[in-house]
Amino acid sequence: MKKVLIAYDLKDLVLRKSSFLDRTEIKVFTAASNDEALAICRKERIDLIVTLLDAPGMRCEDLFATIRTSRELRKISTIIVCEDTLANRERCKQCRPNAVIYQPVDLILLFLKMHQFLNVAPRIRYRAALAVGIEGKFENNPLRFWTENISASGMLIRADEPLTKGEGIFFSFFLNDGTHVGGYGEITRIVRQPAAPHAFQYGIKFTNISEKDRSAIEAVVKRAKG
């Protein structure tokens, strides 16, 4: 489980535009001030902080100095968001974060940095017909589902069939370069679609997939990210 701490004033910007933070293996915390952020870091094993240079409470310089000098906290990765001014550049040098993102925020750059520091495989939107078999259901006949997005560790699929969290699925589909991918996964998340009450999205974690197929997915993701 990866844990991310985001400044409250960045919450809407980051969470509204992000999909990878919805994954079951990521837990998100928010803090209204740097003092609250430090308290959360001491209570939880936070992996990444994304905060504002001028967040309320203690100065960012003091927060980051505490993190750097603490044996329990110094492994936390840090990203500061601020306006690009000479004064802010000097303050960021004192804070010594892992990355600085200047406003207006380039979300693509921010998310790439977050992926990097969390070591989470990027996920791309990818729609394709998907054959799914649920062991012991539907007389073991493959069903037609659709992929919504995909990464080397799992995928989000869409279907009208009601399934259960924890169920295992056999899947088979083709990547856009014609490569066939198949394997076995587990349903880890279920989202009912408000606009279509009988439609569901299922988060699938790959539990049995060949390295060849995983590498093929990684190549597609890499090409899509440019």
Residue pairs with C-beta under 8 A, 6 or more apart in sequence:
1 25
1 26
1 27
2 25
2 26
2 27
2 47
2 48
2 118
2 120
3 26
3 27
3 28
3 29
3 44
3 45
3 46
3 47
3 48
4 21
4 26
4 27
4 28
4 29
4 46
4 47
4 48
4 49
4 50
4 114
4 118
5 28
5 29
5 30
5 31
5 37
5 40
5 41
5 44
5 46
5 48
5 49
5 50
5 51
6 14
6 15
6 28
6 29
6 30
6 31
6 49
6 50
6 51
7 30
7 31
7 37
7 50
7 51
7 52
7 55
7 81
8 30
8 31
8 32
9 52
9 55
10 50
10 51
10 52
10 81
11 30
13 105
13 107
14 21
14 50
14 110
15 21
15 28
17 107
17 111
18 111
19 123
19 149
19 156
20 26
20 111
20 114
20 115
20 120
20 122
20 123
20 151
21 28
22 189
23 120
23 154
23 189
23 203
24 188
24 189
24 203
24 205
25 120
26 118
26 120
29 40
29 44
29 46
31 37
31 40
31 51
31 55
32 56
33 55
33 56
33 57
33 58
34 51
34 55
34 56
34 57
34 58
34 59
34 60
34 62
34 63
35 57
35 58
36 57
37 49
37 51
37 55
37 57
37 63
38 58
38 63
38 66
38 67
40 46
41 49
41 67
41 73
41 76
42 72
42 73
46 73
46 76
47 76
47 77
47 117
47 118
48 76
48 77
48 78
48 79
48 114
48 117
48 118
49 67
49 76
49 77
49 78
49 79
50 79
50 81
50 110
50 114
51 60
51 63
51 78
51 79
51 80
51 81
52 60
52 80
52 81
52 82
53 60
53 80
53 81
53 82
53 88
53 91
53 92
53 95
54 60
54 82
60 80
60 91
60 95
61 91
61 94
61 95
64 78
64 94
64 95
64 96
64 97
66 73
67 73
67 74
67 76
67 78
68 74
68 96
77 98
77 117
77 118
78 95
78 97
78 98
78 99
79 97
79 98
79 99
79 100
79 101
79 110
79 113
79 114
79 117
80 92
80 95
80 97
80 99
80 100
80 101
81 100
81 101
81 102
81 103
81 105
81 110
82 88
82 91
82 92
82 100
82 102
82 103
83 102
83 103
84 102
84 103
92 100
98 113
98 117
99 113
99 117
101 109
101 110
101 113
112 122
112 225
114 120
115 121
115 122
121 151
121 152
121 153
121 218
121 221
122 151
122 221
122 225
123 149
123 150
123 151
123 156
123 221
124 149
124 150
124 151
124 220
124 221
124 224
124 225
125 148
125 149
126 147
126 148
126 149
126 150
126 175
126 176
126 220
126 224
127 146
127 147
127 148
128 146
128 147
128 173
128 174
128 175
128 176
129 144
129 146
129 173
129 174
130 144
130 145
130 146
130 147
130 157
130 171
130 172
130 173
131 142
131 143
131 144
131 145
131 171
131 172
131 173
132 142
132 143
132 144
132 145
132 157
132 159
132 169
132 170
132 171
132 172
133 140
133 141
133 142
133 143
133 169
133 170
133 171
134 140
134 143
134 163
134 167
134 168
134 169
134 170
135 168
135 170
137 167
138 161
142 170
142 172
143 159
143 161
145 157
145 158
145 159
145 161
146 157
146 158
146 159
147 155
147 156
147 157
147 158
147 173
148 155
148 156
148 157
148 158
148 201
149 155
149 156
150 156
150 217
150 220
150 221
151 217
151 221
152 206
152 214
152 217
152 218
152 221
153 205
153 206
154 185
154 188
154 203
154 204
154 205
154 206
155 185
155 203
155 204
155 206
156 201
156 202
156 203
156 204
157 201
157 202
157 204
158 199
158 200
158 201
158 202
159 199
159 200
159 202
160 198
160 199
160 200
161 200
162 200
163 169
163 187
163 190
163 200
163 202
164 187
164 190
165 187
165 188
165 189
165 190
166 186
166 187
167 186
167 187
168 184
168 185
168 186
168 187
168 207
169 184
169 185
169 186
169 187
169 204
170 182
170 183
170 184
171 181
171 182
171 183
171 184
171 185
171 204
172 180
172 181
172 182
173 180
173 181
173 182
174 180
174 181
175 181
175 216
175 217
175 220
176 220
177 216
177 220
179 213
179 216
181 209
181 213
181 216
181 217
182 209
182 213
183 206
183 208
183 209
183 210
183 213
184 206
184 207
184 208
184 209
185 204
185 205
185 206
185 207
185 208
185 209
186 204
186 205
186 207
187 202
187 203
187 204
188 203
188 204
188 205
189 202
189 203
190 200
190 201
190 202
190 203
191 200
191 201
191 202
191 203
192 199
192 200
193 199
193 200
193 201
206 214
